[in-house]
Every structure is written in C-alpha cells, then in structure tokens.
Amino acid sequence: MKFRVERDVLADAAAWVARSLPARPPVPVLGGVLIQSDGEAGERLTVSGFDYETSARVELDATVGEPGRMLVSGRLLADITRALPSKPVDLVVDGSRATINCGNSRFSLPTMPVEDYPQLPEMPQKAGSVAADALAAAVAQVAVASGRDDTLPMLTGVRLEIEGSQLTLAATDRFRLAVRELEWVPEDASISTAVLIPAKTLAEVAKTLAGSGTVEISLSAGDGMLGLTGGGRRSTSRLLDAEFPRFRQLIPAEHTTAVELDVALLVEAIKRVSLVADRVAQIRLEFGEDGLRLAAGGDDVGSAEEELPCALDGNPLTIAFNPGYLLDSLGALHTDRAQLTFTTPNRPALVRPVPKPATDDAEEAPSPEKSGYLHLLMPVRLPG
C-alpha cells in the first residue's frame, strides 16, 4: 500500500477516529485504526475504527499509488500526524512495517494483522436529517445532566424520542434533568419511537459534526444501533438496553415564584461566593422584592455574600443549590437572560432561557416556556 495525503487532512481524520477508540482495548487490534483504499476510485481513502460498541469512519482525498489495507495503533498515529510539519505525508506499507515520511521527518511503525480486525457495522436505515449545528447545540445542552456512574447505565445515556417532525432529547443523573426539543425532517412523518444513546459518545460525535451542514440520523431499534452521518464522516453506536426514568412527571406544572436575571452577572457572582462554600457544596439564594442575595460558607470556613438585581414575580423564597450544578444549568442556556421558577425550597426548580425576539422589530420575545429547553435542578436541603 502506498499513498500521499495532506498532513492536516490525515491528522484530522486520525484524531477523530482515534477519539472513539477505547483507552485500554481488551485486544490490541481494537486499539487500531484501519486505513484502506479499494483501488476503484483511486483518489479516496477511508480511515476507520471499531471496538464492537462504537465505530467511526471518515473518507478523505489522497493520491493512491498502490491500493491496500493497513492497521496501526490509532492513538500513536494520531499523535504522530498531529506533530508532523505542514507538508504532504507519504505512507508506504512494506510487509509488517508502515513508513511515514513528511518533510525531514520519518517514522516506522509496526502494523497489526488486518485479518484479525472485526468487520465494521453497516449503517442502519436512514430515519431523517437535522441541521448539524442545531443537533450539536441540543446535545451539548442535554448531555451536561447525564450521569457518570456506569453501574446505573440508564442514567449515562441521552434519551432520544422521535415523534413525527419533533426530536426530544433528555438526560438526568437524579440531581438534575435537562430536556431539549427541536425540529427535524423525518423520512417517515408517522415515525414514533424512543431510544437511549450513550451520552459521551453522542456528545463527542455531534460536536465534531457541527460544521457539516446537515446530519443524517440512521436508526435500527431492533438491532440496537444508531448512526450519524455528515461531512464525509459517519459514526455508529450501540444503544443502551436500559429503562430511562419517566422524566415528564418530574417537571412541575406550576410555580409560585418566578425570577428573571442576567446570566453573566449571576454566573460571576456564583463563582465568587462559592469560593467559601462548605463541604456540602451549598450556595443559598434569597429572592426578595429588593433583589437576589447570594450567600455561602459559615463561621468555620469563612462566608461570602453578594447582591444582584432581579425581576421577582410571586412570593419571596430562599433556596439552596450545589453551585457546580447551578453553573452547569446556566452555562447550557446560551442566552443573556434566564428565568428561574420555584414552588417550595424543597422542590425542584426550573431554569429556562429567556429567548431574544426573532427580529429587532419584534415587539417581544417568545416566552421561556416555548424556548424548547429546560433544566430541572434539585435543591440542597437548607440547614434547620
């Protein structure tokens, strides 16, 4: 096998595929990247990776001298290509060695037996398409609330619900819940289904496909497989076989207190006040007619307070949150102002973005309830 390719093109492809590989593969070949050219097109290479759970494949332009296949360490290839000078890369496979030449740099790598590498999965049937940037933004907003505990697999995923032309994404770790709705173009307008996707995998793939224009979503619930395709890249992931909590019944239908604040001012105030937050990681928010008072700490560890203006509608209220979770919820809004609604200090609060008007001439912006995004946050019990 012999080919020449631009350094940036190869480095980008190797990095993207290597990102999906396991850090500690159970067998060495599953840590490899497969590079192949079938010789028919003559000017195309595919770079692929697969560990039986997720797969990644990207096509790139190259000058192929001799078609063939080779399998090398994915992370090592990504590190090498990232460090090469910005010059064309020549790669030649001779027996069990692959030689990489770029400018004055030369590397010789051992190859792994291609025949031991598993067959890449076929892409499931296309279910529809969605704007790539909208999908990436929605997944990022939701995945922040997903769990990290692998012993509770139902909490480590993002639930994807498809109902006609609407997608609903949801994730929870029991302490917070994020839900986002967005429009898409289904292949079948009558489609109605729901699947659970590993949150980490979905977040990484959606982010890398953000500049693709349009992402095709392929789905095979029977085989437990999801596929995403865009910009010459495709990725598949095994679905999680677990029951996601019935999240809609957790969302409060009404509230007694509503507050609107400036997101940037609130974020900076939380960061300052939480510097003295005690070991239970608690920050207290006191909403009143005169504004918001933030407080944290105590006599033993030091204390801090800060006051901010806010628009209060309803009853004054004092409530406490984990400052890290509160910052995560505000950071996912992507708006200048936020609405927080409450019922009691011991019940979940809702954090929503306050959308801007669609145009400068619009009289008012859509209501937060119609923004398509909400973040439900469990409070911390107040002392006493």
Buried (B, 14 or more C-beta within 10 A) or exposed (E): BBBBBBBEBBBBBBBBBBBBBBEEBEEEBBBBBBBBBEEEEEEBBBBBBBBEEBBBBBBBEBBBBEBBBBBBBBBBBBBBBBEBEEEBBBBBBEEEEBBBBBEEEEBEBEBBEBEEBEEBBEBBEBBBBBBBBBBBBBBBBBBBBBBEEEEEBBBBBBBBBBBEEEBBBBBBBEBBBBBBBBEBEBBEEEBEEEBBBBBBBBBBBBBBBBEBEBBBBBBBBEEBBBBBBBBBBBBBBBBBEEEBBEBEEEEBEEBBBBBBBBBEBBBEBBEBBBEBBBEEBBBBBBBEEEBBBBBBBEEEEEBBBBEBEBEBEBBEBEBBBBBEBBBBBBBBBEBEBBBBBBBBBEEBBBBBBBBEEEEEEEEEBBEBEEBBBBBBBBBBEEEE
